[in-house]
Amino acid sequence: TYKEKDAVYTYHFYRLLQRAKNIYILYNTEPDVLEGGEKSRLIMQLLTDGIKAEEITEVIASPEIPISTKIAATVTKDENLMEAIKKLAGKGLSPSSLTNYIRNPMDFYKQSILKIDAVLEVEETVAANTFGTIVHDTLEDLYLPLVGTYLNETTLSALKPKIKGAVQSNFTKSYSEGDISRGRNLIAFHVIIRYIENFIQMELEMSKSQQIKLIALEQTLEMPLNIPALGFPVLLRGKLDRIDEMDGQLRIIDYKTGKVIRSEVEIADWEEIITNYERSKAFQLLCYALLYQDQHPDSSMEAGIISFKNLNSGTLSFATKEKGSRTQDTQITSQTLSAFESYLEKLILDICDISIPFTEKPV
């Protein structure tokens, strides 16, 4: 039995020690390795032996971990780099590239100036950006025939049987190399179907009590920015996921497949719009509103995000509020956009200032 087996091991152990002059016994303190984590019973027996304990020296060996100070990478702007910035500004700055600068100027430098994207790898499972693309493209395919009409129970119900085929088609288009018949990809496929089913059901319920008119989908807009301090043209460009009217109120809607919470689209301190990346969603919405107002002057509108991971919250509308107050103003007027434009100008002047280097921020 195990008792006899233990006795045999104990016998061999003590015979090995019997005539040895110097004995080294090692054990591993790491809990996640084979046979590691604690001393064996035989070592414990030696340590509790009153006679032998005095002859035992116990040492714990551990590696020295050097403390290294990471120095933030910095790229100084020279004439060649300024030419590249001017070229980019003339071609068009997108809201996402500008929020990338707010998050980390070095990422902006690598991705927007040097055109170095993240290393392209074969997607064994659907990546987050591919997932988002499939959702956007599927919604565009389904809703495009409804542009210019009021959404109602009949038209929205007619979309439901088309969902699976549209998702399948866009999976093939955006993820042609992947296998969606099993594993995580199959789960992602069904999650997208569920997202879109839930979204259409939400709209269907809203259409019973509110008038929703679909105006445009995936509309690309651009506008020149008048920045007198710069001696070269700057263009702002972006793609608006959806423009609609709800009970006569113009709305600009941005779809997000990730989770967005209400506080991320609220502004109490305007300075945060260009310094705090947590306000990047609000920054993007205001860029879209600015682009739309340039095409349709004197428009009063609302702008919001529909988060598919937070669909129960409905449309998360951009809002301004006083510090410490709960009163929110969701209307985006020409005054709101004028205030935003002054901060947008300040951000672009920083990007185009030869004396301000691109410095890496901890992310």
Buried (B, 14 or more C-beta within 10 A) or exposed (E): EEEEEEEEEEEEBEEEEEEEEEEEEEEEEEEEEEEEEEBEEBBEBBEEEEEEEEEEEEEEEEEEEEEEEEEEEEBEBEEEBBEBBBEBBEEBBBBBBBBBBBBBBBBBBBBBBEEEEEEEEEBEBBBEEBBBBBBBBBBBBBBEEBBEEEBBEEBBEEBBEBBBEBBBBBBEEBBEEBEBEEEEBEEBBEBBBEBBBEBBBBBBEBBEEEBBBBBBBBBEBBBEBEBEEBEEEBBBBBBBBBBBBBEEBBBBBBBBBEEBBBEBBBBBEEEBBBEBBEBBBBBBBBBBBBBBBBEEEEBEBBBBBBBBEBEEBEBBBBBBBEEEEEEBEBBBBEEBBEBBBEBBBEBBBEBBBEEEBBBBEEE
